[in-house]
Amino acid sequence: MDTSSVSMALSGSTTSNHTLNSTGGGSWEISDKAKLCRFLCYGSEGALYSTRENGHIRVEKTGALQSMLQEKQGAEVLEEIKRFAQDGQAVRLEPSIFALALCSQNPDVNTKQAAFKALKDVCREPAHLFSFIKYKKELKEHMKCGIWGRALRRALSDWYNEQDAMSLAAAVTKCKQREGWSHQDLLRLSHTKPARDAIALISKYVTKGWKEVQVAHENKENAEEVIRVLSYLEVVEKVKHSRDETEVVTLIEEHKLEREQLLTEHLKFKQVWSALLKEMPLHSVVKMLGRLTSGKVLEPGSSETQFLCDRIQSETALKQAKIHPFSILLATENYKKGHGYQGKPKWEADRNILKAMDSAFYKSFMNVEPVGKCFVVAVDMSGSSSSIVPGTSISTAAAAAAIAMIFARTEADTHVLVYSEEAMVPFSISADMTLKEATDELVKFQSESRDCTVPIQWATENRKAVDVFVTLSNNPLWMLTASPVESLKKHRETSGANSKLVMCDLTNIGIAIPDTEDRGLLTISGFDLGAFSVIRNLAQDLI
């Protein structure tokens, strides 16, 4: 089937209004609010989530957002912005920050005031705050308006004044500047008047330096909060000027200092890394396994390696970090590769670490919160079994097996199907099946079908009321015999389910999929951790 045929089949009847059945009510048409939620989730109002599109956000991508603001729906827009920023389901936070900046430039006074009031809820870290100011500057040039009005100055002042003093002291010493802005810039331009002595101390430290702080507080009776902040900043300053490895290690261990607070030359010391490892977030640890191994911080049989292996396998640590099994898998495959970008650095993967990561993969399934919907995951491995998911070190076959396994083990009502020569074949993933076993079994199936409507037909014929169909393929060219939109519509009518379809092209090299008027159909190009958020949000009618 040629490209035009695929486009026609995918588009279906774009003029029709696909109405939900009695179980859901409402319309299947894509409203401005649905487009806004897609933008907040993955940075695009369209029906395509691409793992390649993590570029700069532009105002041209926010048509639905601007339309809602013009219709005086600012309050509703801001509620969605806060929800996506706070619930952890967005692929990344940048779209929400951009949308908040756009709302803060809106001529409507109520929308503008509400946007600035929401600043502390959306921009919880300094990096977020710097991005907000960056976007406001860009919007100033686009919208021909100013930035540094009274409302922004008050919002920034409130952001600093409402922080816990010790948390703020740590934040300003870990993230000093970003996006061309610094805390010194923001405190100066906002004319912030500190609300209490501890915040005044931090403000002086940022704008005037440590010596000015020392002079201001020596021989002075300070409040307990001020004493704690003074002591902490003194440690930060001390480590910045220390060249003694033993002293740096002691300061890290006693005061829980982090990597961002150290000098680059400190990171050349093995013992410094050993000290950092004890408190380093588990997400960071698994991403840095190669660097730590190449730097001889993790050596076979060492106490550091044993400590790390114990921590990686700890159910308590995994649960506390809320680390996703797909994150573990991606990190494991990168570590197995034995080298970083362009071959540097190089390392030999430690078998004990690999064993610990394998154990962590299965244990981390407990961190996947069930959606509580009926899923059909249909896998097509008709392309090359050795193809790699772009941006990762994992094969498309292993990725498909892992995705199917994650759904099968976390969603009670999941049916895994495999495309075969003759028809869709149910694929059983038992509780004790390993990822390798599942992958080996999947690649045995070959098919020339590659029709994403076949799983829908299977469910309709077998009277399965399916909420979400997820098709996974390493062959980008879909050969459609029917319109996905019409197939979904028929299944909704016969089953009573509010069915959706997610078409995943694991290779990220497929043809462009045209948008449809049916909000129940999405395409994912490539696959990463964010793809799980996209599927989850669609299943819950959030996008």
LUMFI-969298 format. One record per residue (C-alpha): residue in one letter; z, y, x. Coordinates in steps of 0.05 Angstrom, whole numbers, padded with zeros to 5 digits, always signed. Each point is the difference from the previous one (the first is absolute). Layout:
! LUMFI-969298
AZYX
...
***
This chain:
! LUMFI-969298
M+00000+00000+00000
D-00019+00068+00029
T+00047+00060+00007
S-00026+00034-00064
S+00013-00063-00040
V+00071-00004+00027
S+00012+00073-00017
M-00025-00010-00072
A+00042-00062-00010
L+00062+00034+00027
S-00009+00063-00040
G-00007-00037-00066
S-00004+00045-00060
T+00025+00065+00029
T-00007+00038-00066
S+00046-00047-00038
N+00074+00014-00012
H+00036-00065+00019
T+00059-00002-00047
L+00063-00039+00014
N+00018-00055-00048
S+00062+00001-00044
T+00046-00020+00057
G-00011+00064+00038
G-00030+00055-00042
G-00035+00060+00029
S-00066+00005+00036
W-00032-00033+00059
E-00036+00064+00018
I+00022+00031+00066
S+00040+00062-00017
D+00015+00058+00046
K+00071-00026+00006
A-00025-00069+00022
K-00044+00034+00052
L+00059+00042+00024
C+00043-00062+00007
R-00055-00035+00040
F-00003+00061+00046
L+00076-00001+00009
C-00002-00074+00014
Y-00057-00005+00050
G-00032+00068+00010
S-00061-00008-00045
E-00013+00011-00074
G-00054-00054+00000
A+00005-00075-00013
L-00006-00019+00074
Y+00057-00008+00049
S-00027-00005+00071
T+00045-00015+00059
R-00047+00042+00042
E+00012+00063-00040
N+00063+00029+00031
G-00033+00065+00020
H+00017+00071-00017
I+00012+00018-00073
R-00044+00055-00029
V+00007+00041-00063
E-00068-00026-00022
K+00032-00068-00012
T+00048+00027-00053
G-00044+00016-00060
A+00046-00034-00050
L+00062+00032+00029
Q-00032+00069-00004
S-00024-00013-00071
M+00070-00019-00022
L+00029+00063+00032
Q-00053+00042-00036
E+00021-00033-00065
K+00073+00023+00013
Q+00023-00071+00014
G+00038+00019+00063
A+00066-00032-00023
E-00034-00067-00011
V-00037+00004+00067
L+00065+00014+00037
E+00036-00058-00034
E-00054-00047+00026
I+00003+00030+00069
K+00075-00011+00005
R-00006-00071-00028
F-00052-00022+00050
A+00038+00034+00057
Q+00066-00033-00017
D-00015-00070-00025
G-00032-00025+00064
Q-00062-00026-00035
A-00050+00050+00029
V-00043-00024+00058
R+00019+00063+00038
L+00037+00065-00017
E-00053+00050+00023
P-00036+00005-00067
S+00065+00016-00036
I+00017+00054+00052
F-00070+00030-00008
A+00006-00001-00076
L+00068+00034+00005
A-00030+00054+00045
L-00056+00011-00050
C+00049+00007-00057
S+00041+00050+00041
Q-00063+00044+00005
N-00014-00002-00075
P-00001+00067-00037
D+00044-00028-00055
V+00070+00023+00015
N+00035-00060-00031
T-00043-00050+00039
K+00011+00038+00065
Q+00075+00003-00009
A+00004-00073-00018
A-00041-00019+00061
F+00047+00036+00047
K+00060-00030-00035
A-00030-00069+00012
L-00010+00013+00075
K+00064-00035+00021
D-00016-00061-00043
V-00070-00010+00028
C+00009+00024+00072
R+00062-00037+00021
E-00014+00001+00075
P-00021+00055+00048
A-00069-00031+00010
H-00012+00005-00075
L+00022+00073+00001
F-00048+00017+00056
S-00057-00033-00038
F+00017+00041-00062
I-00006+00065+00040
K-00064-00024+00033
Y-00032-00013-00068
K+00024+00067-00027
K-00034+00035+00057
E-00065-00038-00013
L+00004+00016-00074
K+00012+00073+00015
E-00068+00004+00033
H-00032-00038-00058
M+00034+00036-00057
K+00004+00069+00032
C+00075+00006-00010
G+00061+00011+00043
I+00053-00049+00025
W+00064+00033+00019
G+00025+00027-00066
R+00071+00003-00023
A-00005-00066-00037
L-00020-00039+00063
R+00052+00033+00043
R+00054-00018-00051
A-00025-00072-00005
L+00001-00009+00075
S+00069+00031+00005
D+00025-00047-00054
W-00032-00060+00037
Y+00040+00014+00063
N+00064+00022-00035
E+00005-00060-00046
Q-00006-00051+00057
D+00060-00039+00026
A+00017+00035+00065
M+00001-00063+00044
S-00065-00026-00031
L-00033+00068+00012
A+00024+00001+00073
A-00031-00068+00011
A-00064+00020-00037
V-00014+00064+00039
T+00011-00036+00067
K-00045-00059-00018
C-00057+00038-00033
K-00003+00069+00032
Q-00071+00018-00019
R-00062-00028-00035
E-00066+00025-00027
G+00004+00063+00042
W+00067+00021-00031
S+00072-00005+00026
H+00069+00008-00030
Q+00005+00065+00039
D-00062+00026-00036
L+00026-00020-00069
L+00070+00028+00009
R-00027+00065+00027
L-00054+00010-00052
S+00045-00020-00058
H+00056+00047+00022
T+00048-00056-00014
K+00072+00021-00009
P+00043-00061+00015
A+00047-00018-00057
R+00055-00028+00044
D+00022+00001+00072
A-00028-00068+00021
I-00070+00019-00026
A+00006+00067+00036
L+00016-00037+00065
I-00063-00044-00008
S-00042+00060-00017
K+00024+00036+00063
Y-00013-00062+00042
V-00072-00004-00026
T-00016+00073+00007
K+00042+00022+00060
G+00015-00062+00039
W+00061-00039+00023
K+00028+00053+00047
E+00004+00051-00057
V+00037-00052-00042
Q+00050-00013+00055
V+00015+00073+00009
A+00008+00011-00075
H+00050-00057-00009
E+00040-00002+00064
N+00073+00019-00007
K-00009+00000-00075
E+00038-00039-00052
N-00055-00041-00033
A+00001-00039-00066
E-00003-00076+00005
E-00073-00003-00023
V-00020+00051+00053
I+00037-00039+00054
R-00038-00064-00018
V-00067+00036+00002
L+00018+00034+00066
S+00019-00066+00031
Y-00064-00033-00023
L-00045+00056+00026
E+00038-00001+00066
V-00018-00074+00007
V-00073+00013-00016
E-00002+00055+00053
K+00036-00043+00050
V-00050-00057-00007
K-00058+00049+00007
H+00024+00021+00068
S+00023-00068+00026
R-00039-00041+00050
D+00054-00053+00006
E-00022-00064-00035
T+00071-00025-00010
E+00022+00066-00031
V-00061+00002-00047
V+00014-00072-00023
T+00074+00018-00013
L-00019+00061-00041
I-00050-00040-00041
E+00050-00055-00015
E+00059+00046-00015
H-00037+00051-00043
K-00058-00041-00028
L-00052+00045+00030
E-00073-00016-00016
R-00064-00004+00040
E-00025+00068-00024
Q+00062+00034+00030
L-00014-00027+00071
L-00045+00024+00056
T-00064-00038+00015
E+00027-00020+00068
H+00061-00032-00033
L-00047-00050-00033
K-00020-00027+00068
F+00069-00033+00006
K+00006-00071-00027
Q+00074+00009-00016
V-00015+00062-00042
W-00046-00042-00044
S+00052-00054-00004
A+00050+00051-00027
L-00050+00029-00049
L-00017-00069-00027
K+00070-00010-00028
E-00009+00054-00053
M-00075+00009-00004
P-00028-00009-00071
L-00028-00070-00009
H-00068+00029-00022
S-00006+00034+00068
V+00024-00061+00038
V-00054-00047-00027
K-00054+00051+00013
M+00021+00008+00072
L+00007-00073+00021
G-00060+00004+00046
R+00023+00062+00035
L+00070-00027+00009
T-00027-00065+00028
S-00049+00033+00047
G+00055+00045+00026
K+00044-00060+00016
V+00053+00023-00050
L-00010-00066-00036
E-00004-00057+00050
P+00001-00075-00015
G+00072-00024-00007
S+00031+00068+00008
S+00060+00024-00041
E-00044+00057-00027
T-00052-00049-00025
Q+00053-00045-00032
F+00033+00061-00033
L-00067+00022-00027
C-00019-00069-00026
D+00067-00006-00036
R-00009+00069-00031
I-00072-00013-00022
Q+00021-00064-00035
S+00062+00030-00032
E-00006+00001-00076
T+00050+00057-00001
A-00042+00042+00049
L-00065-00017-00036
K+00030+00019-00067
Q+00030+00064+00026
A-00067+00021+00030
K-00037-00021-00063
I-00056-00025+00044
H-00060-00031-00034
P-00027-00068+00021
F-00069+00029+00010
S+00029+00050+00051
I+00031-00059+00037
L-00067-00036+00000
L-00040+00060+00026
A+00051+00011+00055
T+00000-00074+00019
E-00076-00003+00006
N-00001+00064+00042
Y+00053-00030+00046
K-00038-00066+00006
K-00061+00039+00024
G+00034+00015+00066
H-00026+00070+00011
G-00001+00069-00031
Y-00055+00048-00016
Q-00059-00006+00049
G+00037-00057+00035
K+00060+00040+00023
P+00056-00016+00007
K-00003-00075+00009
W+00054-00052-00012
E+00011-00074-00010
A+00029-00014-00069
D+00069-00033+00003
R+00002-00065-00040
N+00071+00012-00023
I-00018+00069-00027
L-00060-00031-00036
K+00045-00053-00030
A+00048+00054-00023
M-00056+00041-00031
D-00026-00062-00036
S+00069-00012-00029
A+00006+00074-00019
F-00067-00003-00037
Y+00026-00052-00050
K+00069+00030-00006
S-00028+00070-00015
F-00030-00025-00065
M+00067+00017-00031
N-00016+00074+00011
V-00061-00002-00047
E+00025+00023-00068
P-00037-00036-00056
V-00042+00041-00048
G+00009-00053-00054
K-00074-00004-00020
C-00049-00058-00003
F-00046+00001+00061
V-00063-00039+00016
V-00017+00003+00075
A-00071-00025+00012
V-00021-00013+00072
D-00072-00002+00025
M-00009-00022+00073
S-00076-00005-00002
G-00007+00047+00060
S+00019-00014+00072
S+00070-00031+00005
S+00009+00035+00067
S-00012+00070-00026
I+00057+00049+00011
V+00032+00049-00049
P-00019+00069+00030
G+00057+00036+00034
T+00040-00064+00010
S+00000-00063+00042
I+00002-00047-00060
S-00058-00042-00024
T-00025+00010-00071
A+00016-00073-00015
A+00073+00007+00023
A+00006+00067-00037
A-00026-00031-00064
A+00048-00059+00007
A+00059+00047+00013
I-00017+00045-00059
A-00007-00060-00046
M+00066-00029+00027
I+00037+00065-00010
F-00021+00004-00073
A+00012-00074-00012
R+00071+00002+00029
T+00023+00066-00030
E-00033+00002-00069
A+00021-00058-00045
D-00064+00002-00041
T-00055-00004+00053
H-00063-00042+00001
V-00037-00006+00067
L-00073-00020-00007
V-00052-00015+00053
Y-00076+00008-00007
S-00033-00067+00011
E-00072-00023-00006
E+00008-00022-00072
A+00055+00043-00032
M+00066+00035+00010
V+00051-00050+00028
P+00075+00008-00009
F+00034+00005+00068
S+00073-00022+00004
I+00046+00036+00049
S+00063-00040+00004
A+00068+00029+00019
D-00002-00036+00068
M-00072+00014+00018
T-00009+00040+00064
L-00050+00056+00008
K-00041-00041+00049
E-00004-00057-00049
A-00022+00046-00056
T-00052+00033+00044
D-00028-00067+00024
E-00007-00023-00072
L-00034+00063-00024
V-00055+00000+00052
K-00021-00070-00023
F-00027+00031-00064
Q-00070+00030+00003
S-00039+00032-00057
E-00061+00043-00011
S+00027+00028-00065
R+00036+00063+00022
D+00004+00023-00072
C+00064+00039-00014
T-00008-00012-00075
V+00006-00076+00006
P+00077+00001+00004
I+00001+00042-00063
Q-00045-00050-00035
W+00045-00056+00025
A+00061+00033-00030
T-00035+00015-00065
E-00026-00072-00007
N+00069-00029+00017
R+00036+00048-00046
K+00041+00031+00056
A+00025+00070-00017
V-00006+00033+00068
D+00027+00069+00017
V-00033+00009+00068
F-00059-00035+00033
V-00002+00008+00076
T-00063-00024+00034
L+00000-00008+00076
S-00064-00008+00039
N-00025+00004+00072
N-00071+00006-00025
P-00013+00072-00022
L-00060-00013-00046
W+00021-00018-00070
M-00052-00039-00040
L+00017+00018-00071
T-00024-00037-00062
A+00037+00046-00047
S+00032+00068-00003
P+00073-00001+00024
V+00016+00053-00051
E-00029-00040-00058
S+00033-00064+00026
L+00067+00035+00002
K-00010+00029-00069
K-00016-00069-00028
H+00062-00030+00033
R+00044+00055-00028
E-00027-00012-00070
T+00009-00075+00002
S+00066-00005+00038
G+00038+00062-00023
A+00015+00018+00073
N-00012+00069+00030
S-00040-00032+00056
K-00021+00035+00065
L-00045-00021+00057
V+00009+00016+00074
M-00060-00018+00044
C+00021-00006+00073
D-00053+00001+00054
L+00041-00022+00061
T-00056+00018+00049
N-00002+00074-00019
I-00075+00001+00010
G-00024-00012-00071
I-00046+00043-00042
A+00028+00061-00035
I+00028-00018-00068
P-00014+00052-00054
D+00058+00027-00041
T+00003-00025-00071
E+00030+00031-00063
D+00048-00059-00005
R+00066+00015+00034
G+00015-00075+00004
L-00048-00012+00058
L+00013+00018+00073
T-00032-00019+00066
I+00037-00009+00066
S-00041+00005+00063
G+00036-00035+00058
F+00073-00019-00009
D+00066+00026+00025
L+00072+00007-00024
G-00021+00059-00044
A-00046-00046-00039
F+00061-00035-00028
S+00026+00066-00026
V-00067+00016-00032
I-00002-00068-00036
R+00072+00007-00021
N-00010+00069-00029
L-00062-00022-00038
A+00037-00060-00029
Q+00055+00047-00025
D-00049+00050-00030
L+00021+00053+00049
I-00070+00017+00025
***
